Amino acid sequence: MLIRFTRMAALVVAAAMFAACAPAHQAPEVATAHTDDFGTPVGTRPVRQGGDLVMGLSNDPDRLDPSTSSSLYMRYVMTAVCEKLYDVDLAGRIVPQLATALPDISSDGLTVTIPVRTGIKFADGTAFDAQAVQTSLERHLTMKGSQRTGEMGPVDGVELVDATHVAIKYRQPFAPITAALADRAGMIMSPAALKEKGDNFGDRPVCVGPFKFVDRVPGVSITVARDPLYYNAQNVHLDTITYKIMTDASARAASLRSGEIQVADTMSPQDIDALAKDPQLHVLQTGSLGYQGLTINIGNVDGVGKPTKQIETPLAKDPRVRMALSLSIDRNKLVHTAWKDWYESACSPISPSSPFATRTSTACPVFDPEAAKKLLTEAGVQMPYPIAMHVMNIPDQLNYARALQASAAQGGFDIRLIPTDYPTLLDMQKRGNYETLFLGWSGRIDPDANTSRMLTTGSTGNYGGFSNATLDELLSAAASSTNTAQRAALYEQAMQVIHRENPYLYTYRIRSLTVHSTKVTGIEVYADGAVRLGNAAYVTDWKG
């Protein structure tokens, strides 16, 4: 224990030294107060059985494979098709789903035993049991291209205890594992389908869920149908759900008003006030655990997860240039002008509502273009310094990117915007064939999934190829601790390193804005950002 304590103390000292060089900070601008509305379950409201629901989905998901996906929109679809060992409820608590209770963790923290359901079936009729859970967890850990490996921590192996229990063995304690199993790492796939389809499982996924996969037309739609084998089928009301890909927020708004679609996610702050006044529509809204910002490619040359190679540009090599770029972004003003105060500025991966939020994680660099130019001069680069930035080719994102472009110009940067479709952005960040890329993360309840996944050396989510031994040690120590205060102190030190190095520039935090017709009920959206349609239904008492 003395060795462990001494190492952690040294990390704190080192991070504090980094902080001494940091620029002035200020609190992020807090958006105009908005009241959360997570939606409501059907409850006792009279609803009709059957019907087809169409959701306007704001982007085309990547492959529907729980092991390899990195798309928020895949999570929207899979909430109806592929249940997890655990879920998050509207209060932000982790609750059992395919597990029967929270894990039992050994006194040394090295064995996590999960009790699982019995007597239920996958959509293909295969029995669900502990062995099926073991098969999925091992695939998450070992499959080439898996995005789940780092999320599950330093796993030594997955053992079958008996038909109803699986044990995850660790080399060192890993506190975030339950939270990880409440996301894609906890999605359990039919072992029969995995054996048949192998790496192509995501083309026709088979899981346990209220609905089962039917068809996908890339770039157009995804259709799912009620699964009669689902263990809670009596509470599933719809016949089908069609996720219609509609990248234009204005088109989604128009289709809601016309009745062409009944639900739409990620509505534009430009439209939401008018939609809220429509008596035939209802707005769901919640704050986000995630963030939006700019990934800077520092060493991702051969693809994410591969050994990094330092990119020989001032932006990639010199933290002063990245600090200058951060100082050139007027986060508070951009939130006002681009998002009409529906979103809030952000400067860290840790949500202010998190118990692990710290002084440093809730403070932003003061917008200071003159200081930015001074740093560029010290770094010996010619101004304006050119940067290529890929951004999603949808109106809201492009409008924000143009405002950011203008802001950065005041600090000596010349940002060239490259509009790119969402699936291509996902592919680019994995391949590393970009200089900077504007894309966010929907966020997780445990800060490890918002930090370690993106910033630790060799992680399959470290799309910028950043590597810093001190940060690696701090984040590893935070994940190994089960003490909230100790973890928060370690995240405080980690944030000081992140703010000094700026491998990713955090810019704003969204509110999830989902709108549905009052013809339907049972639609819910929690702080994890996923729209839940599994128990949605058409009401019988609707008056339009």
N, C-alpha and C positions, 0 to 999 in steps of 0.2 A: 504493500500500500504506500510506503514511503517513496518508492521509486515513481509510482504513478502520480502521487501528489507533487513531487518535485518537478516532474515533466510538465504537468498542467500549470504549475506556478511559473515555470519558464516561458510557457506559451503566453500567459497573461502579460508578463513583462515585455516580451517581444512585440505583441500586438499593441501594447500601450505606447511603445516607442514609435511604431508606425503612426499611431493616432496623433502624435505630437506634430507631425508634418502635414496634417490634413488641413484643408481650407475651412473657412467659416461655414457654419451650417445654420439652417433655420427649419422650423417646423413646416411640414408640407401644408399646403392650403387644403382645408377641410371643405368638401363640397357642401352646398346647401343641404340642410337636413332633409332626409327622405326616410319614409317609414317602410321597413321591411314588410313584404307580403309574400310568404312562401307558398301560397296556395293552401287548399284544404282537401283532406280525403273526402271520399263520397259520403261516409258516415251514414246517416239515416235519410239523406235526401233521395226522393224517388227518381230512379234512373231507368232507362230502358236497356234491355239486353240486345246486343248486336250493334251493327253500324260500322261504318268505315270512317276513320279519322285521318285527315291529312295535315301534316306539320310542315311548314316552310322552314327548311334547314338552311342556315346561313352559309354553310360551306360543305363541300363534298368530303366525307371522312377518308382517311387512309384505309388500308386493308383492315377488315373486321377481325383482327387477330389479337387477342389479349396480350400475347407475348411481345409482339413487335410494334404495336400501335403507339404513336405519340400524338394523336389527334384528340382534342376535346370533343369533336363532333362524333367520333367513334363512340365515345362514352355515352352520348345522348341515345344512340341507337341501342347500344348494348345494355343499358339499364332495363330495357324491355325484354332482352333476349338472353342475357348471360348474368345470372346472379353471382354474388361474391360471398366469400366466407363471412365478411362483415360489411356493414353499411354505415352511413352517417345519417342521423336523424335531423329534424329541423332545429333542434337545440345545439347541434354540433357535436353530439355524443356519438361514440362508436357503439353500434349495437349488432348482435348476431343476425346473420341472414341464412347462409347455408351451414354455418356453425351453430351449435346449440347454446354456447356460452362464450364469454371472453376467454382467451387462452389462459392456461395455467403455466406460470413461469417459475422455473426452479430457483432455489435460493441463491445460486451462483449466477443466475441470468443466462445460462448457456443452453437450456432446454426449454423450448416453447411448445407446449402440448395443446392441440386444438381438438375439441370434441365436435363431431360433425353429424348431420342429420342421417337418419335411416329411413327406409321405406319410401323413397322418392325416386323419380326417374328423370333422365335426360330426355330431350325432345325426340331422340331416336329410339327410345325405349330401353336404353342401357341403364342398369341400376347405378344409382349414385351411392358411393361409399368412400371410406377412407383411402382405399387404394386409388380411386379415381382422383382424389385430392392430391395424393402423393405424385401421381403421374403429371398433373398440371403444374404443380410447384416445381418439380424437377425440370420440366420443359422451360418454364420461365427462367430458370437458373442457367440452363445449358444450351438452349437453342441459339444458333448463330444469328446475330442481329437482334437478339432479345433486348428490349428496353427495360426489363424488369430486374435484371441481375443486381444492379447497384441499389435499387429500391429495397431489396430484401436483406441487405446487409451482409456481413461476413459469415455466410452460411457454410457449415462444415458438411451438412448432409440433411436429407429428409428421410425420416424413418417411419415405417408403418408400425404402429403400436398394436392395433387390433382393428376390427371392422369399423369402429366408430371413432378412432383417435389417430391423429398424425402428429409426429414430433419433429420440429425443426431444430437441428443442432447447430450451435454457434461456436466460433472460435473465440469470440468475446461478446459480451452482452450487447444487444441492439434494441434499444427502447422503442424505436418507431415501427416495429414490425406489425403491430396490430393495425395501425393507421395504414400501412402499406397494403395490408390484406383487405382493407375497406375500399381499395381502388383496383386497378387492373391486375395487380399481382394476386388478388384474391378471387379473380374470375376462374371458374372451374369448367373445363372443357370435357366433352364426352371422350373417354379413352378409345371407344370404337371409332369415332369420327377422326380422332388424331391418327390412329393406326391406318385408316383408309386414305386420309387426305394428306397427312404429313405437313410439309411446309405450306401447302395450299389450303390449310384449314380455314383461313380467313375468307376464302372465296364463298364458302357455305358453312358458316359457323354453327355448331350444335352445342347447346348448353342446357342448363336448367333456367327457365324463365317463364313469365306469363305469356310470352309470345315466342314464336319460332321463326327463323329466317325463311323467306320464300324466294326473293329475287332481288337482284341489283342491276340497274342500268347505269353504268359509270357516268357521273356528271349529271344524271337526270333524277334518279329516285332509288330508294331502298324500301322494300315491302316486307312486312312481317305479319303473321297471322296467329290468332289465339291458339295456344298449345293445350289440347285436351288432357295431356298427361301431367300438366303442371300441378304441383301439390296443393295450390290454393286457387284452383281454377274457378271455384264458385264465386270468387271476388274479381274475376276478370270479365269485363263487360263488352268490350269492343270485339268485332270480328277481325278487323285488320287495322294496321297503321301504315300509312305510306309517308315516308320522309322524302319530301320533294325538295331537291336542291335549288335554292333561290338565293343567289349571292347578293342581290341588290335589296337593301333594306326598304327602299321606297316601294319596290314591287311587292315585297312581303306585306307591307302595310296596306297597299291597295287590295291585295288578295284576301286579307283579313276582312276588310270592309265589304268586299263583294261576296264573301262566303265561300270562295274557292278553296281556302284553307281554314282550319279551325284553330291552329296554334302556330306561333312563330317565335323563334329565339333571337337574341341579340338585336333587338330593335334599336334604331338610331335615336340618340338623344335629340336629334333634330325633329323627329316625328312623335316622340313619346308623349309630349304634353297634349297634342291633338288627339292621339289615340285614347288617352286616359279620359277624355271628355265624351267619348262615344259610348252611349248606354248599352250597346250590344257587344262591347268588348271589355275585358278585364286585364289590368296590368299586374303582373307579378314582378317583384323586384327584391333583390338582396345584394348585400355587399359581397365582395370577392375575397377569397383567401390568396388570390394570385396577383399577378402584375403584368404589365406590358412594358416593353422596352427594346433596347438595341443590343443584339449579340455582336461582339467584335471578334473576328476570327484571328486568334493569336497563334494557334499551332495545329489546327485541324486541316491537315494537308492530304492525308490518305484515307480519311473517313473516321467518323466518331468511334471511339473505343480503340483505335489503332494508336501506336506510339506517336506522340506529337513531334512536330518539327517546327522550330521557331520560324515564323514568317518574317522576312527581312524588310518590313516597312516601318516607318516611325510610329504609326498608329499601333501596330502589333507589338513592337519591341519596347516602346518608351511609355511608361505610365504617365509621364508628364503630358503627353499628347492626348491620352485618354482622359486625364483629369481636365485638360483644357476643353475637350468636347463636352464633358459633363457640366462644366461651369458655363458653357455656351447655351445650355438648354434652359429656357425660362419655363420651368415645369408648371408653376402656378398660373402664369398667363395662358399657357397652352390649354390647360384644363378649362379656363374661363371661355376662351375664344372657340375652341374646337368642340368642346363637349357640353357647353351651356350649364356647367356646374353639376352635371349628373355624375361625373366621375371625379376622382380626387388625385392629386399629385402623389407620387410615391418615389421612394429612393432606396428601397430595400426589398428583399424577398420575403420578409416576415410581416404579416398583416398586423396593423396596430391593435386589432382585437385579440391577437394571440397572447396567451400567458407568457410567451417567450419574447414578446416585444421589448425592446430596450431603448435607452436614450439615443444611441447611435442609429438604430434601425428605423426610428421615427423622425430622423432629421435629414434634411436635404441640403446639398451645397447651395449657397447663395448664388443666384444668377449674377455673374460677374464677367462680362465679355472682355473687359480690359485686362483682368487677371489671366483670362484664357490666352489672350494675345501675348502676354508676357511669358507664359509658360511655353508657348510655341516658339518664341524667340530664343528662350533658354535651350530648347531642344534642338535648335538649329535648323528648323524647317521653314520653307518659304510659304508665305501666305498670299492668297488663300490656299489652305491645305485641302487637296481634293479627296473626297471619300465617295465610294459607290455604295448605295444603300438599297437593298431589295425590300420591297414593301408590298403587302397584299393589294391586289388591283381592284379594290372596292371603294366607293366614293368616300365613306367616312375615314378609312385608313389613309387614303391619299390626301384628303384635306388636312388631316393631322400631320402627315409627313411633310406637306408643303409648309405648314406653319413651323414645324421643327427645323426645316431647311432654312427658313428665313431667320429664325432665332440663332441658329448656329453660324450663319453668315456674319452676325455681329461680333462673334468671337474669333473670326479668322478662318472659317471652314467653308468649303465649297462642296456641298453634298449633291451628288447626282442621284436622282430617284429612278429606280428601275421597277415599275409595276410588274408583279408576278402573281400567278394564281396560287391558291393555298396549297394544293397537293405538291406543286413544284417547290414551294418554300420549305415544306417538310422534308422533301428529298434533298434539297440543297444543304440544309443545316446538317443533315447526316453525312453527306458527301464532303462538305467543307469547301465547295466551289463558290465561295462568296467572300467579300471583304467585310461588309456589315449587313445585318439582316434584322428587320423590325418585326418581331413576333413575340407573343406573350406566353404565359403559362397560367392555367386556370387555378392552380393552387391546391394545396393539400392541408389537412388539419394539423399535421405534424411538420414543423419547419425543416426537418431533415430532407423531406421530399422536395422542398422549395430551394434548398441550398446544396446539399451534397450531390444530388443527382446532376446538377448543372455545373458545379464548380470544382469537384474533387478530381484529382489526376486519374485519368483512365476511365472515368465513368462513361457509360453508354449514353448518358444525357448531357455530357459536357461538350456541346456542339461547337464551342469556341476554341477547344483545345487548350484551355488555361491550365497552368500547373504552378502551385505554390505550396511548398512543403509545410509551412507554418499553418496555412489555412486547412490543409489536409488533416493535420494533427488536431486542430481545434474542433473541426466538424466531427472527426472520429470520436474525440473525447465527449462531445456533446451527445452523440448518438449512443454512446456506451453508458451514459449516466441515467439513472431513474429518478434523480432529484431535480425537481423543476427549477429551484433557485440556482442550483449549480449549472444546469443546462443553459438557463437564461444568461448567466455570467459568461459562459463560454461563447454563446452566440453574440454577446456584446463585443467580445474580443474579435470574433470572426468578422463581424460587420465593420470593425475598424480596418481590418486588412482589406476587405472588399472595397471599401470606400477609398482606400489608398491606391489600389491596383486597378479598379474599374474595368474588370473583364466583361461586365455586362452593365449597361446604363439603364437603370430603372427609371421610368418616366411617369406612369400613372396606373391607377387601380380602378377597374371598371365597377359598375353595378350591373348585375345580370338583369336585363330587361326582357321579359318574356310576356307576350300578349296572347290571350285566347278568347275565343267566342264565349259568350255567356250561355250558349247552347250546351256547352260541355263543362264538366266538373271533374274533380279528382286529379287535376294537373298540379304538380308540385315542383318547386325549384329551391334547393337548399344552397348553403354557402359554398358547397363544393362545385357549384356551377352546372351540374347535370340536370337536364329537364327530365322529369319522371312521368311517364305516360302509362305505366303498367296497369294502373287501376282506374284510368280515365273512363268516362262514360257520358253519353248524351242524357240530358235531364228530360223528364217528362212534363215538368211544370214551366217550361220556358215560355216567356211572353216577349216576342220581338216586335 
